């Protein structure tokens, strides 16, 4: 199988640094919704909104075949879909809307993706209308984590993304940043961090003014049944890493053992995170992550997503939130 070469190298053509910033209120950005002083959002009549007894303050859930893409800042949005197809449709619209917003504001869109089933959920982006309307030339694509294997290996997150997504859209190859798979896990992580810092120096990637870590426009993440995100696993020492941008592990509890991963300071500096969680196998982790499970266990990695200045949206299905429904008596 032939692959385009996207290994990290800092010899790229970069987009110019941001020159302007568009300022709009939520009301003008999303006129179809009503926003209240408390920070709550009122969905159109086609939505069934409900609050669960004991839910953390400021959270709500909505069922709909076409859920909203607007999320009140600082208020975790939890969207529940009747099917994976509906989820994919809404995720594509949400992603395309953010792409349009950031491309309009500063001429670039920095996107971080993960592996697993996430790429399948992005399939609607490579269909009409988005495949022809999204400004792909302004996308910069990164991986939140990667397995240190050759790019054509079945375990490669790059291969998964290339087969299901990247090969179908016109993103310049110099703006797709895969790890250097010829290096060790430690070397690949160091190389990736070096290149991120170079992108910051050129203005292609911004730093968060509040954290000093890179601020990506959108991270598209999944979650494992154990509550792990990226390659940050429960109980692993890397959960406490707060200096590096990119780190590595050689003892992943899930094969393959050698991986690179973004650290939590980078993840939590994002402008937006779309967390895609589906299936009954993840219901226990969802139950614990959203505050219903009475446990003295340490926080799950997914519970450590606490954005400094950004918006988190959960894209889930009924199976994944089934234990929340049981708690609510639904």
C-alpha positions in Angstrom: 0.0 0.0 0.0 1.4 3.4 -1.0 1.2 6.2 1.5 1.9 9.9 1.1 4.8 10.9 3.4 3.6 13.0 6.3 6.4 12.3 8.8 7.3 15.2 11.0 9.7 17.6 9.5 9.8 21.3 10.0 10.4 22.1 6.4 6.9 23.1 5.6 5.1 26.0 4.0 3.0 27.6 6.7 0.0 29.8 6.7 0.6 33.4 7.8 0.2 34.2 11.5 -3.2 35.3 12.6 -4.0 38.9 11.7 -7.5 39.4 13.0 -10.0 38.1 15.5 -13.7 38.1 14.9 -15.7 39.0 18.0 -19.4 37.8 18.2 -21.7 37.0 21.0 -23.4 33.6 21.4 -26.7 35.2 20.4 -25.4 36.4 17.1 -23.4 33.2 16.4 -26.3 30.9 17.2 -29.6 32.8 16.8 -31.7 29.7 16.8 -31.1 29.2 20.5 -32.1 31.2 23.6 -29.4 31.9 26.2 -30.3 32.8 29.7 -28.2 34.8 32.3 -27.6 31.6 34.3 -25.7 30.2 31.3 -28.4 27.7 30.4 -29.4 27.1 26.8 -32.9 26.7 25.6 -33.2 24.3 22.6 -35.8 24.5 19.9 -39.1 22.8 20.5 -37.9 19.6 18.6 -35.6 18.8 21.4 -36.4 16.9 24.6 -34.2 18.4 27.4 -34.0 16.9 30.8 -32.0 17.2 33.9 -30.9 14.3 35.9 -31.2 14.2 39.7 -27.8 14.7 41.2 -26.2 16.0 38.0 -23.3 18.4 38.4 -24.5 22.0 38.3 -24.6 23.6 34.9 -25.0 20.4 32.8 -27.8 19.2 30.7 -28.6 16.5 28.2 -30.7 16.6 25.0 -32.2 13.9 22.8 -32.8 14.7 19.1 -32.2 13.4 15.6 -30.5 16.7 14.9 -29.0 18.0 18.1 -27.6 21.5 18.5 -24.0 22.3 17.9 -24.0 25.2 20.3 -22.5 24.8 23.8 -22.5 27.5 26.5 -18.9 28.2 27.4 -17.8 26.4 30.6 -21.0 24.2 30.5 -20.3 20.6 29.5 -22.7 19.8 26.6 -23.9 16.2 26.5 -25.6 15.2 23.3 -27.4 11.8 23.1 -28.2 10.3 19.7 -30.5 7.5 18.7 -28.1 6.1 16.2 -24.4 6.3 15.2 -25.5 7.7 11.9 -27.2 10.7 13.6 -24.2 11.2 15.7 -21.9 11.3 12.7 -24.2 13.8 10.9 -24.1 16.2 13.9 -20.4 15.7 14.5 -19.7 16.6 10.9 -21.8 19.8 11.1 -20.2 20.8 14.4 -16.7 20.3 13.0 -17.5 22.1 9.7 -19.0 25.0 11.6 -15.8 25.3 13.8 -13.7 25.1 10.7 -15.5 27.9 9.0 -15.3 30.0 12.2 -11.6 29.6 12.8 -10.7 29.9 9.1 -12.7 33.1 8.9 -11.1 34.5 12.1 -7.5 33.8 11.6 -7.0 31.9 8.3 -6.3 28.4 9.8 -7.9 25.5 11.6 -5.8 23.3 13.8 -7.4 19.9 14.4 -6.2 17.0 16.6 -7.6 13.5 16.1 -7.3 10.2 17.9 -7.5 6.6 16.8 -10.0 3.8 17.5 -13.5 4.3 16.2 -13.3 8.1 16.0 -12.3 8.1 12.4 -15.5 6.2 11.4 -17.5 8.9 13.1 -15.9 11.5 10.9 -17.1 9.8 7.7 -19.8 12.4 7.0 -17.1 15.1 6.6 -16.0 13.4 3.4 -19.5 13.4 1.9 -21.7 16.1 0.5 -22.0 19.0 1.4 -18.8 19.1 3.5 -16.3 17.4 1.2 -16.8 20.3 -1.3 -17.6 23.2 1.1 -15.0 22.9 3.9 -11.8 24.9 3.3 -9.5 21.9 3.6 -6.4 23.9 2.4 -6.4 25.7 5.7 -6.5 22.6 7.9 -3.6 21.5 10.0 -4.0 18.0 11.3 -2.3 16.4 14.4 -2.6 13.3 16.4 -3.3 13.3 20.2 -1.5 10.0 20.4 0.1 7.5 18.1 1.3 3.9 18.2 5.0 3.7 17.4 4.6 1.4 14.4 5.1 1.8 10.7 2.5 4.0 9.0 1.1 1.1 7.0 0.7 -1.1 10.1 -2.9 -2.0 11.0 -2.3 -0.5 14.5 -1.3 2.9 13.1 -3.6 5.8 13.9 -2.2 7.5 10.9 -3.2 4.6 8.6 -6.7 4.6 10.1 -7.1 8.3 9.5 -5.5 8.1 6.0 -7.7 5.3 4.8 -11.0 6.7 6.2 -10.5 10.4 6.0 -7.3 12.1 4.8 -7.1 10.3 1.5 -10.6 11.7 0.6 -10.0 15.4 1.2 -7.5 18.0 -0.1 -5.5 18.9 3.0 -1.9 19.8 1.9 0.5 17.0 2.8 2.8 19.5 4.6 0.0 20.3 7.0 -0.6 16.7 8.2 1.7 16.0 11.1 2.4 12.3 11.7 5.1 11.1 14.0 8.5 10.0 12.6 8.0 6.2 12.8 11.7 5.5 12.3 12.4 6.8 15.8 12.0 5.2 19.2 8.9 6.2 21.2 11.0 8.6 23.2 12.6 10.0 20.1 9.3 10.3 18.2 7.7 12.2 21.2 10.6 14.6 21.4 10.6 15.2 17.6 6.8 15.9 17.7 7.2 18.4 20.5 10.0 20.1 18.7 7.9 20.5 15.6 5.0 21.8 17.6 7.3 24.5 19.0 8.5 25.4 15.5 4.8 25.8 14.4 4.3 28.1 17.3 7.3 30.2 16.3 5.9 30.6 12.8 2.4 31.5 14.0 0.8 28.4 12.5 -0.1 27.2 16.0 -1.1 29.5 18.9 -0.2 29.3 22.6 -2.8 29.6 25.3 -2.2 32.9 27.1 -3.4 31.3 30.4 -1.4 28.1 30.3 1.6 28.6 28.0 0.8 25.4 26.2 -0.3 25.0 22.6 -4.0 25.9 22.0 -5.5 23.7 19.3 -8.8 24.8 17.8 -10.5 21.4 18.0 -9.6 18.1 19.5 -11.7 15.1 18.3 -11.2 12.5 21.1 -12.6 9.1 21.9 -12.7 7.3 25.3 -11.9 3.7 26.1 -14.1 1.4 28.3 -11.6 2.1 31.2 -12.0 5.8 30.8 -8.7 6.5 29.1 -8.3 9.2 26.5 -5.3 9.6 24.1 -2.7 7.2 25.5 -3.3 8.4 29.1 -4.5 5.3 31.1 -5.9 5.0 34.6 -3.3 4.9 37.3 -0.4 5.6 34.9 2.4 8.0 36.0 1.9 10.1 32.9 -1.4 11.4 34.2 0.7 13.7 36.3 3.0 15.0 33.6 2.7 18.8 33.6 5.8 20.1 31.8 6.1 18.2 28.5 3.9 18.9 25.6 4.3 15.4 24.1 5.5 12.4 26.1 5.8 8.7 25.5 5.2 5.3 27.1 6.7 1.9 26.5 4.4 -0.1 28.7 0.9 0.7 27.5 -1.6 -1.5 29.2 -3.3 -1.8 25.8 -1.1 -3.1 22.8 0.9 -2.0 21.1 3.1 -1.0 24.1 5.1 1.9 22.6 3.2 5.1 22.1 3.4 8.9 22.0 0.7 11.1 23.6 -0.1 14.7 24.3 -0.2 15.5 27.9 -3.1 16.9 29.9 -1.8 20.5 30.0 -2.0 20.5 26.2 -5.4 18.7 26.0 -6.8 21.1 28.6 -5.6 24.2 26.6 -7.9 23.4 23.7 -10.5 25.8 22.4 -12.9 22.9 21.7 -13.0 19.2 22.5 -15.5 16.9 20.9 -15.6 13.7 23.0 -17.2 10.8 21.0 -18.3 8.0 23.3 -20.6 5.2 22.1 -21.6 1.7 23.0 -22.8 -0.1 26.1 -19.2 -1.2 26.9 -18.5 2.4 28.0 -21.6 3.0 30.1 -19.8 2.3 33.4 -17.1 4.8 32.6 -19.6 7.4 31.5 -21.6 6.8 34.7 -18.5 7.4 36.8 -17.2 10.3 34.7 -20.3 12.3 34.9 -20.5 12.1 38.7 -23.0 9.5 39.5 -20.9 6.6 40.5 -20.1 6.6 44.2 -16.5 5.5 44.4 -13.3 6.3 46.2 -11.3 5.4 43.2 -8.9 7.9 41.6 -10.3 10.1 38.8 -10.6 8.4 35.4 -8.4 10.1 32.8 -11.6 11.4 31.0 -12.5 13.1 34.3 -9.3 15.1 34.1 -10.4 17.0 31.0 -10.9 20.4 32.5 -10.6 23.1 29.9 -8.9 26.3 30.9 -10.7 28.4 28.4 -12.7 26.2 26.1 -15.8 24.2 25.4 -16.3 20.4 25.8 -19.1 18.6 24.0 -19.9 14.9 24.6 -21.3 13.1 21.5 -22.9 9.9 22.9 -25.5 7.3 22.1 -28.3 5.9 24.2 -26.2 2.8 25.0 -23.3 4.8 26.4 -25.6 6.8 28.7 -27.8 3.9 29.6 -26.8 4.0 33.3 -27.5 7.7 33.5 -31.0 7.0 32.2 -31.5 4.3 34.8 -30.5 6.8 37.5 -33.0 9.3 36.1 -35.7 6.6 35.9 -36.0 7.0 32.1 
